[in-house]
Amino acid sequence: MSQQKIRGAFDAPVQVVSDSSESPVAVTSSSQALERLQGRWPTRDGTMYRHARHACVLANEGAIPSKIARKAFVRAAREAGILFETN
């Protein structure tokens, strides 16, 4: 039996720094990303923030591929200074 891919699932998790945790948090789907953007985001300002929210909504609806929402979320996390990058 093949596993059905969850709508909005990211191909690879996005690691973001959380103010309540010392270790990064893995965001694995557009729905998780949207939840984080709407609730636990450091600032509501920024072009990348607004773009990521919109992209995640569209990905949740199946209107765009999740990889587009993931890219938008990464850009927003970088803009907010919470993207955990190993390089």
Jmol script that loads the backbone (N, CA, C; Angstrom):
load data "model"
ATOM      1  N   MET A   1       0.838  -1.169   0.000  1.00  0.00           N
ATOM      2  CA  MET A   1       0.000   0.000   0.000  1.00  0.00           C
ATOM      3  C   MET A   1       0.885   1.236   0.000  1.00  0.00           C
ATOM      4  N   SER A   2       0.659   2.156  -0.914  1.00  0.00           N
ATOM      5  CA  SER A   2       1.472   3.371  -0.976  1.00  0.00           C
ATOM      6  C   SER A   2       0.912   4.421  -0.037  1.00  0.00           C
ATOM      7  N   GLN A   3       1.820   5.180   0.537  1.00  0.00           N
ATOM      8  CA  GLN A   3       1.417   6.244   1.431  1.00  0.00           C
ATOM      9  C   GLN A   3       1.049   7.469   0.616  1.00  0.00           C
ATOM     10  N   GLN A   4      -0.071   8.056   0.936  1.00  0.00           N
ATOM     11  CA  GLN A   4      -0.497   9.268   0.253  1.00  0.00           C
ATOM     12  C   GLN A   4       0.257  10.459   0.828  1.00  0.00           C
ATOM     13  N   LYS A   5       0.759  11.310  -0.033  1.00  0.00           N
ATOM     14  CA  LYS A   5       1.484  12.495   0.424  1.00  0.00           C
ATOM     15  C   LYS A   5       0.495  13.503   1.003  1.00  0.00           C
ATOM     16  N   ILE A   6       0.831  14.018   2.154  1.00  0.00           N
ATOM     17  CA  ILE A   6      -0.012  15.008   2.810  1.00  0.00           C
ATOM     18  C   ILE A   6       0.040  16.310   2.021  1.00  0.00           C
ATOM     19  N   ARG A   7      -1.114  16.888   1.796  1.00  0.00           N
ATOM     20  CA  ARG A   7      -1.170  18.152   1.058  1.00  0.00           C
ATOM     21  C   ARG A   7      -0.384  19.207   1.803  1.00  0.00           C
ATOM     22  N   GLY A   8       0.488  19.877   1.079  1.00  0.00           N
ATOM     23  CA  GLY A   8       1.277  20.944   1.661  1.00  0.00           C
ATOM     24  C   GLY A   8       2.548  20.478   2.343  1.00  0.00           C
ATOM     25  N   ALA A   9       2.838  19.165   2.311  1.00  0.00           N
ATOM     26  CA  ALA A   9       4.046  18.657   2.959  1.00  0.00           C
ATOM     27  C   ALA A   9       5.284  19.156   2.223  1.00  0.00           C
ATOM     28  N   PHE A  10       6.281  19.589   2.994  1.00  0.00           N
ATOM     29  CA  PHE A  10       7.536  20.045   2.415  1.00  0.00           C
ATOM     30  C   PHE A  10       8.415  18.843   2.097  1.00  0.00           C
ATOM     31  N   ASP A  11       9.214  18.960   1.040  1.00  0.00           N
ATOM     32  CA  ASP A  11      10.160  17.901   0.691  1.00  0.00           C
ATOM     33  C   ASP A  11      11.250  17.763   1.751  1.00  0.00           C
ATOM     34  N   ALA A  12      11.599  18.871   2.387  1.00  0.00           N
ATOM     35  CA  ALA A  12      12.594  18.876   3.462  1.00  0.00           C
ATOM     36  C   ALA A  12      12.132  19.872   4.520  1.00  0.00           C
ATOM     37  N   PRO A  13      12.341  19.545   5.787  1.00  0.00           N
ATOM     38  CA  PRO A  13      11.918  20.476   6.840  1.00  0.00           C
ATOM     39  C   PRO A  13      12.694  21.791   6.801  1.00  0.00           C
ATOM     40  N   VAL A  14      12.063  22.827   7.302  1.00  0.00           N
ATOM     41  CA  VAL A  14      12.709  24.127   7.464  1.00  0.00           C
ATOM     42  C   VAL A  14      12.936  24.302   8.960  1.00  0.00           C
ATOM     43  N   GLN A  15      14.174  24.543   9.342  1.00  0.00           N
ATOM     44  CA  GLN A  15      14.524  24.705  10.746  1.00  0.00           C
ATOM     45  C   GLN A  15      14.460  26.191  11.119  1.00  0.00           C
ATOM     46  N   VAL A  16      13.656  26.495  12.126  1.00  0.00           N
ATOM     47  CA  VAL A  16      13.563  27.866  12.608  1.00  0.00           C
ATOM     48  C   VAL A  16      13.864  27.892  14.096  1.00  0.00           C
ATOM     49  N   VAL A  17      14.386  29.009  14.547  1.00  0.00           N
ATOM     50  CA  VAL A  17      14.698  29.200  15.953  1.00  0.00           C
ATOM     51  C   VAL A  17      13.429  29.664  16.659  1.00  0.00           C
ATOM     52  N   SER A  18      13.158  29.043  17.777  1.00  0.00           N
ATOM     53  CA  SER A  18      11.984  29.405  18.568  1.00  0.00           C
ATOM     54  C   SER A  18      12.437  30.109  19.834  1.00  0.00           C
ATOM     55  N   ASP A  19      11.732  31.135  20.217  1.00  0.00           N
ATOM     56  CA  ASP A  19      12.109  31.875  21.419  1.00  0.00           C
ATOM     57  C   ASP A  19      11.943  31.045  22.688  1.00  0.00           C
ATOM     58  N   SER A  20      11.106  30.018  22.644  1.00  0.00           N
ATOM     59  CA  SER A  20      10.852  29.220  23.845  1.00  0.00           C
ATOM     60  C   SER A  20      11.713  27.959  23.916  1.00  0.00           C
ATOM     61  N   SER A  21      12.565  27.747  22.929  1.00  0.00           N
ATOM     62  CA  SER A  21      13.372  26.538  22.903  1.00  0.00           C
ATOM     63  C   SER A  21      14.793  26.870  22.485  1.00  0.00           C
ATOM     64  N   GLU A  22      15.731  26.145  23.042  1.00  0.00           N
ATOM     65  CA  GLU A  22      17.126  26.375  22.683  1.00  0.00           C
ATOM     66  C   GLU A  22      17.496  25.704  21.368  1.00  0.00           C
ATOM     67  N   SER A  23      16.762  24.660  21.011  1.00  0.00           N
ATOM     68  CA  SER A  23      17.052  23.968  19.757  1.00  0.00           C
ATOM     69  C   SER A  23      16.064  24.401  18.685  1.00  0.00           C
ATOM     70  N   PRO A  24      16.475  24.317  17.413  1.00  0.00           N
ATOM     71  CA  PRO A  24      15.578  24.729  16.331  1.00  0.00           C
ATOM     72  C   PRO A  24      14.353  23.819  16.231  1.00  0.00           C
ATOM     73  N   VAL A  25      13.304  24.363  15.665  1.00  0.00           N
ATOM     74  CA  VAL A  25      12.050  23.642  15.461  1.00  0.00           C
ATOM     75  C   VAL A  25      11.931  23.332  13.972  1.00  0.00           C
ATOM     76  N   ALA A  26      11.550  22.099  13.646  1.00  0.00           N
ATOM     77  CA  ALA A  26      11.374  21.696  12.256  1.00  0.00           C
ATOM     78  C   ALA A  26       9.939  21.970  11.810  1.00  0.00           C
ATOM     79  N   VAL A  27       9.801  22.720  10.739  1.00  0.00           N
ATOM     80  CA  VAL A  27       8.496  22.986  10.132  1.00  0.00           C
ATOM     81  C   VAL A  27       8.434  22.132   8.874  1.00  0.00           C
ATOM     82  N   THR A  28       7.440  21.239   8.786  1.00  0.00           N
ATOM     83  CA  THR A  28       7.429  20.233   7.732  1.00  0.00           C
ATOM     84  C   THR A  28       6.310  20.366   6.707  1.00  0.00           C
ATOM     85  N   SER A  29       5.462  21.368   6.854  1.00  0.00           N
ATOM     86  CA  SER A  29       4.358  21.518   5.900  1.00  0.00           C
ATOM     87  C   SER A  29       3.892  22.969   5.847  1.00  0.00           C
ATOM     88  N   SER A  30       3.122  23.256   4.816  1.00  0.00           N
ATOM     89  CA  SER A  30       2.591  24.612   4.683  1.00  0.00           C
ATOM     90  C   SER A  30       1.596  24.922   5.801  1.00  0.00           C
ATOM     91  N   SER A  31       0.891  23.923   6.301  1.00  0.00           N
ATOM     92  CA  SER A  31      -0.045  24.182   7.399  1.00  0.00           C
ATOM     93  C   SER A  31       0.710  24.506   8.685  1.00  0.00           C
ATOM     94  N   GLN A  32       1.815  23.805   8.958  1.00  0.00           N
ATOM     95  CA  GLN A  32       2.639  24.139  10.121  1.00  0.00           C
ATOM     96  C   GLN A  32       3.272  25.521   9.956  1.00  0.00           C
ATOM     97  N   ALA A  33       3.711  25.806   8.747  1.00  0.00           N
ATOM     98  CA  ALA A  33       4.321  27.108   8.480  1.00  0.00           C
ATOM     99  C   ALA A  33       3.312  28.235   8.695  1.00  0.00           C
ATOM    100  N   LEU A  34       2.096  28.040   8.202  1.00  0.00           N
ATOM    101  CA  LEU A  34       1.059  29.057   8.358  1.00  0.00           C
ATOM    102  C   LEU A  34       0.715  29.254   9.833  1.00  0.00           C
ATOM    103  N   GLU A  35       0.639  28.167  10.575  1.00  0.00           N
ATOM    104  CA  GLU A  35       0.369  28.252  12.010  1.00  0.00           C
ATOM    105  C   GLU A  35       1.455  29.075  12.717  1.00  0.00           C
ATOM    106  N   ARG A  36       2.698  28.825  12.362  1.00  0.00           N
ATOM    107  CA  ARG A  36       3.811  29.553  12.963  1.00  0.00           C
ATOM    108  C   ARG A  36       3.770  31.023  12.531  1.00  0.00           C
ATOM    109  N   LEU A  37       3.503  31.284  11.258  1.00  0.00           N
ATOM    110  CA  LEU A  37       3.444  32.665  10.760  1.00  0.00           C
ATOM    111  C   LEU A  37       2.345  33.461  11.468  1.00  0.00           C
ATOM    112  N   GLN A  38       1.230  32.804  11.737  1.00  0.00           N
ATOM    113  CA  GLN A  38       0.097  33.506  12.339  1.00  0.00           C
ATOM    114  C   GLN A  38       0.193  33.624  13.854  1.00  0.00           C
ATOM    115  N   GLY A  39       0.994  32.763  14.476  1.00  0.00           N
ATOM    116  CA  GLY A  39       1.001  32.773  15.922  1.00  0.00           C
ATOM    117  C   GLY A  39       2.324  33.098  16.580  1.00  0.00           C
ATOM    118  N   ARG A  40       3.395  32.495  16.120  1.00  0.00           N
ATOM    119  CA  ARG A  40       4.673  32.616  16.818  1.00  0.00           C
ATOM    120  C   ARG A  40       5.725  33.245  15.922  1.00  0.00           C
ATOM    121  N   TRP A  41       5.402  34.351  15.334  1.00  0.00           N
ATOM    122  CA  TRP A  41       6.329  35.024  14.422  1.00  0.00           C
ATOM    123  C   TRP A  41       6.793  36.315  15.065  1.00  0.00           C
ATOM    124  N   PRO A  42       8.077  36.636  14.973  1.00  0.00           N
ATOM    125  CA  PRO A  42       8.602  37.814  15.671  1.00  0.00           C
ATOM    126  C   PRO A  42       8.031  39.146  15.203  1.00  0.00           C
ATOM    127  N   THR A  43       7.647  39.244  13.941  1.00  0.00           N
ATOM    128  CA  THR A  43       7.125  40.514  13.425  1.00  0.00           C
ATOM    129  C   THR A  43       6.123  40.252  12.313  1.00  0.00           C
ATOM    130  N   ARG A  44       5.135  41.100  12.218  1.00  0.00           N
ATOM    131  CA  ARG A  44       4.129  40.976  11.155  1.00  0.00           C
ATOM    132  C   ARG A  44       4.454  41.911   9.986  1.00  0.00           C
ATOM    133  N   ASP A  45       5.597  42.577  10.085  1.00  0.00           N
ATOM    134  CA  ASP A  45       6.037  43.463   9.021  1.00  0.00           C
ATOM    135  C   ASP A  45       6.905  42.676   8.054  1.00  0.00           C
ATOM    136  N   GLY A  46       6.988  43.145   6.867  1.00  0.00           N
ATOM    137  CA  GLY A  46       7.900  42.547   5.904  1.00  0.00           C
ATOM    138  C   GLY A  46       7.190  41.945   4.714  1.00  0.00           C
ATOM    139  N   THR A  47       7.766  42.181   3.586  1.00  0.00           N
ATOM    140  CA  THR A  47       7.220  41.672   2.332  1.00  0.00           C
ATOM    141  C   THR A  47       7.252  40.148   2.289  1.00  0.00           C
ATOM    142  N   MET A  48       8.331  39.568   2.747  1.00  0.00           N
ATOM    143  CA  MET A  48       8.467  38.109   2.701  1.00  0.00           C
ATOM    144  C   MET A  48       7.465  37.434   3.639  1.00  0.00           C
ATOM    145  N   TYR A  49       7.186  38.057   4.770  1.00  0.00           N
ATOM    146  CA  TYR A  49       6.183  37.535   5.707  1.00  0.00           C
ATOM    147  C   TYR A  49       4.817  37.449   5.021  1.00  0.00           C
ATOM    148  N   ARG A  50       4.400  38.538   4.405  1.00  0.00           N
ATOM    149  CA  ARG A  50       3.087  38.555   3.735  1.00  0.00           C
ATOM    150  C   ARG A  50       3.042  37.566   2.584  1.00  0.00           C
ATOM    151  N   HIS A  51       4.119  37.493   1.824  1.00  0.00           N
ATOM    152  CA  HIS A  51       4.177  36.562   0.706  1.00  0.00           C
ATOM    153  C   HIS A  51       4.091  35.110   1.200  1.00  0.00           C
ATOM    154  N   ALA A  52       4.795  34.804   2.277  1.00  0.00           N
ATOM    155  CA  ALA A  52       4.791  33.441   2.822  1.00  0.00           C
ATOM    156  C   ALA A  52       3.405  33.052   3.325  1.00  0.00           C
ATOM    157  N   ARG A  53       2.738  33.964   4.016  1.00  0.00           N
ATOM    158  CA  ARG A  53       1.368  33.657   4.485  1.00  0.00           C
ATOM    159  C   ARG A  53       0.461  33.323   3.317  1.00  0.00           C
ATOM    160  N   HIS A  54       0.529  34.132   2.285  1.00  0.00           N
ATOM    161  CA  HIS A  54      -0.316  33.910   1.106  1.00  0.00           C
ATOM    162  C   HIS A  54       0.032  32.585   0.431  1.00  0.00           C
ATOM    163  N   ALA A  55       1.314  32.317   0.266  1.00  0.00           N
ATOM    164  CA  ALA A  55       1.749  31.078  -0.386  1.00  0.00           C
ATOM    165  C   ALA A  55       1.330  29.846   0.411  1.00  0.00           C
ATOM    166  N   CYS A  56       1.418  29.924   1.734  1.00  0.00           N
ATOM    167  CA  CYS A  56       1.021  28.778   2.555  1.00  0.00           C
ATOM    168  C   CYS A  56      -0.477  28.513   2.471  1.00  0.00           C
ATOM    169  N   VAL A  57      -1.273  29.562   2.431  1.00  0.00           N
ATOM    170  CA  VAL A  57      -2.720  29.394   2.263  1.00  0.00           C
ATOM    171  C   VAL A  57      -3.005  28.702   0.928  1.00  0.00           C
ATOM    172  N   LEU A  58      -2.366  29.179  -0.127  1.00  0.00           N
ATOM    173  CA  LEU A  58      -2.582  28.583  -1.453  1.00  0.00           C
ATOM    174  C   LEU A  58      -2.126  27.125  -1.503  1.00  0.00           C
ATOM    175  N   ALA A  59      -1.009  26.822  -0.867  1.00  0.00           N
ATOM    176  CA  ALA A  59      -0.519  25.438  -0.838  1.00  0.00           C
ATOM    177  C   ALA A  59      -1.472  24.544  -0.048  1.00  0.00           C
ATOM    178  N   ASN A  60      -2.012  25.043   1.048  1.00  0.00           N
ATOM    179  CA  ASN A  60      -2.979  24.274   1.830  1.00  0.00           C
ATOM    180  C   ASN A  60      -4.226  23.957   1.022  1.00  0.00           C
ATOM    181  N   GLU A  61      -4.589  24.864   0.130  1.00  0.00           N
ATOM    182  CA  GLU A  61      -5.757  24.665  -0.726  1.00  0.00           C
ATOM    183  C   GLU A  61      -5.442  23.797  -1.941  1.00  0.00           C
ATOM    184  N   GLY A  62      -4.161  23.525  -2.155  1.00  0.00           N
ATOM    185  CA  GLY A  62      -3.756  22.735  -3.312  1.00  0.00           C
ATOM    186  C   GLY A  62      -3.627  23.549  -4.586  1.00  0.00           C
ATOM    187  N   ALA A  63      -3.646  24.875  -4.445  1.00  0.00           N
ATOM    188  CA  ALA A  63      -3.597  25.749  -5.617  1.00  0.00           C
ATOM    189  C   ALA A  63      -2.180  25.939  -6.158  1.00  0.00           C
ATOM    190  N   ILE A  64      -1.179  25.775  -5.295  1.00  0.00           N
ATOM    191  CA  ILE A  64       0.215  25.867  -5.730  1.00  0.00           C
ATOM    192  C   ILE A  64       0.998  24.716  -5.092  1.00  0.00           C
ATOM    193  N   PRO A  65       2.125  24.342  -5.677  1.00  0.00           N
ATOM    194  CA  PRO A  65       2.948  23.278  -5.086  1.00  0.00           C
ATOM    195  C   PRO A  65       3.537  23.710  -3.735  1.00  0.00           C
ATOM    196  N   SER A  66       3.692  22.749  -2.846  1.00  0.00           N
ATOM    197  CA  SER A  66       4.234  23.041  -1.517  1.00  0.00           C
ATOM    198  C   SER A  66       5.666  23.553  -1.584  1.00  0.00           C
ATOM    199  N   LYS A  67       6.397  23.216  -2.654  1.00  0.00           N
ATOM    200  CA  LYS A  67       7.779  23.693  -2.743  1.00  0.00           C
ATOM    201  C   LYS A  67       7.831  25.211  -2.885  1.00  0.00           C
ATOM    202  N   ILE A  68       6.816  25.809  -3.480  1.00  0.00           N
ATOM    203  CA  ILE A  68       6.753  27.268  -3.588  1.00  0.00           C
ATOM    204  C   ILE A  68       6.493  27.879  -2.218  1.00  0.00           C
ATOM    205  N   ALA A  69       5.589  27.274  -1.461  1.00  0.00           N
ATOM    206  CA  ALA A  69       5.311  27.759  -0.103  1.00  0.00           C
ATOM    207  C   ALA A  69       6.539  27.600   0.777  1.00  0.00           C
ATOM    208  N   ARG A  70       7.268  26.506   0.613  1.00  0.00           N
ATOM    209  CA  ARG A  70       8.468  26.270   1.408  1.00  0.00           C
ATOM    210  C   ARG A  70       9.513  27.360   1.133  1.00  0.00           C
ATOM    211  N   LYS A  71       9.720  27.665  -0.144  1.00  0.00           N
ATOM    212  CA  LYS A  71      10.685  28.712  -0.502  1.00  0.00           C
ATOM    213  C   LYS A  71      10.275  30.056   0.105  1.00  0.00           C
ATOM    214  N   ALA A  72       8.982  30.360   0.042  1.00  0.00           N
ATOM    215  CA  ALA A  72       8.491  31.622   0.606  1.00  0.00           C
ATOM    216  C   ALA A  72       8.678  31.645   2.119  1.00  0.00           C
ATOM    217  N   PHE A  73       8.440  30.514   2.778  1.00  0.00           N
ATOM    218  CA  PHE A  73       8.616  30.432   4.220  1.00  0.00           C
ATOM    219  C   PHE A  73      10.081  30.607   4.612  1.00  0.00           C
ATOM    220  N   VAL A  74      10.981  30.002   3.854  1.00  0.00           N
ATOM    221  CA  VAL A  74      12.419  30.151   4.112  1.00  0.00           C
ATOM    222  C   VAL A  74      12.814  31.621   3.998  1.00  0.00           C
ATOM    223  N   ARG A  75      12.339  32.292   2.974  1.00  0.00           N
ATOM    224  CA  ARG A  75      12.671  33.713   2.789  1.00  0.00           C
ATOM    225  C   ARG A  75      12.127  34.559   3.938  1.00  0.00           C
ATOM    226  N   ALA A  76      10.911  34.237   4.383  1.00  0.00           N
ATOM    227  CA  ALA A  76      10.320  34.982   5.490  1.00  0.00           C
ATOM    228  C   ALA A  76      11.087  34.739   6.790  1.00  0.00           C
ATOM    229  N   ALA A  77      11.490  33.502   7.011  1.00  0.00           N
ATOM    230  CA  ALA A  77      12.261  33.177   8.220  1.00  0.00           C
ATOM    231  C   ALA A  77      13.614  33.879   8.193  1.00  0.00           C
ATOM    232  N   ARG A  78      14.220  33.930   7.027  1.00  0.00           N
ATOM    233  CA  ARG A  78      15.502  34.640   6.894  1.00  0.00           C
ATOM    234  C   ARG A  78      15.293  36.135   7.156  1.00  0.00           C
ATOM    235  N   GLU A  79      14.223  36.699   6.584  1.00  0.00           N
ATOM    236  CA  GLU A  79      13.904  38.112   6.779  1.00  0.00           C
ATOM    237  C   GLU A  79      13.699  38.429   8.269  1.00  0.00           C
ATOM    238  N   ALA A  80      13.066  37.509   9.001  1.00  0.00           N
ATOM    239  CA  ALA A  80      12.781  37.711  10.418  1.00  0.00           C
ATOM    240  C   ALA A  80      13.967  37.373  11.319  1.00  0.00           C
ATOM    241  N   GLY A  81      15.004  36.791  10.726  1.00  0.00           N
ATOM    242  CA  GLY A  81      16.192  36.446  11.507  1.00  0.00           C
ATOM    243  C   GLY A  81      16.036  35.193  12.358  1.00  0.00           C
ATOM    244  N   ILE A  82      15.106  34.299  11.973  1.00  0.00           N
ATOM    245  CA  ILE A  82      14.890  33.091  12.762  1.00  0.00           C
ATOM    246  C   ILE A  82      15.198  31.803  12.004  1.00  0.00           C
ATOM    247  N   LEU A  83      15.689  31.923  10.774  1.00  0.00           N
ATOM    248  CA  LEU A  83      16.052  30.721  10.013  1.00  0.00           C
ATOM    249  C   LEU A  83      17.309  30.119  10.615  1.00  0.00           C
ATOM    250  N   PHE A  84      17.272  28.844  10.916  1.00  0.00           N
ATOM    251  CA  PHE A  84      18.443  28.146  11.444  1.00  0.00           C
ATOM    252  C   PHE A  84      19.203  27.568  10.272  1.00  0.00           C
ATOM    253  N   GLU A  85      20.372  28.133  10.004  1.00  0.00           N
ATOM    254  CA  GLU A  85      21.194  27.688   8.888  1.00  0.00           C
ATOM    255  C   GLU A  85      22.496  27.121   9.452  1.00  0.00           C
ATOM    256  N   THR A  86      22.898  25.987   8.920  1.00  0.00           N
ATOM    257  CA  THR A  86      24.110  25.333   9.419  1.00  0.00           C
ATOM    258  C   THR A  86      25.372  25.860   8.771  1.00  0.00           C
ATOM    259  N   ASN A  87      25.241  26.568   7.652  1.00  0.00           N
ATOM    260  CA  ASN A  87      26.431  27.087   6.958  1.00  0.00           C
ATOM    261  C   ASN A  87      26.759  28.468   7.410  1.00  0.00           C
TER     262      ASN A  87
END
end "model"
wireframe off; spacefill off
backbone 0.3
color backbone group
